Amino acid sequence: MARSIRLPEDMMIALRREAAVQGRTLVGKAMHWVRIGQAIEESGVLGDKRIRALLETLDHPEPPQEE
């Protein structure tokens, strides 16, 4: 059964951008990201601490370095 969900605007912008770059639909890109996240969590390869650290980089990206 299909369901609608609300996502933050910054995530929608990223989804639209990446979907266009990869030639996917918006839903297709969202499902791809969901499946990647599910695979990582279920694999046990990365512990909770490492996953939180990776997510932190998404929430607070470092500014580009000036040369």
C-alpha positions in Angstrom: 0.0 0.0 0.0 1.4 3.4 -1.0 1.7 6.0 1.7 2.7 9.7 1.6 5.3 11.0 3.9 6.6 14.5 4.6 10.3 15.2 4.3 12.2 18.4 5.2 12.7 20.8 2.3 16.5 20.3 2.3 16.1 16.6 1.8 13.6 17.1 -1.0 16.1 19.5 -2.7 18.8 16.8 -2.4 16.5 14.1 -3.7 15.5 16.2 -6.7 19.1 17.1 -7.5 20.4 13.5 -7.1 17.4 12.0 -9.0 18.1 14.3 -11.9 21.9 13.5 -11.9 21.3 9.8 -11.8 18.3 9.7 -14.2 16.0 8.3 -11.5 12.5 9.4 -10.6 12.1 11.2 -7.3 10.4 8.1 -5.8 13.1 5.9 -7.3 15.9 7.9 -5.7 14.1 8.0 -2.3 13.6 4.2 -2.4 17.3 3.8 -3.4 18.4 5.8 -0.3 16.0 3.9 1.9 17.3 0.5 0.7 20.9 1.6 1.2 20.1 2.7 4.8 18.3 -0.5 5.5 21.2 -2.6 4.1 23.7 -0.7 6.2 21.7 -1.0 9.4 20.9 -4.7 8.9 24.4 -5.7 7.8 26.0 -4.8 11.2 29.1 -3.8 9.4 28.9 -0.2 10.8 28.1 0.2 14.5 25.6 2.8 15.8 28.4 5.2 16.7 29.9 5.2 13.2 26.4 5.5 11.6 25.7 8.5 13.9 29.0 10.1 12.9 28.2 9.7 9.2 24.8 11.1 9.6 26.3 14.1 11.5 28.3 14.9 8.4 25.1 15.1 6.4 23.5 17.4 9.0 26.5 19.6 9.3 28.7 19.5 6.2 32.1 21.2 6.4 32.4 24.4 4.4 34.5 24.1 1.2 38.2 24.8 1.7 39.5 27.9 0.1 42.8 27.6 -1.8 
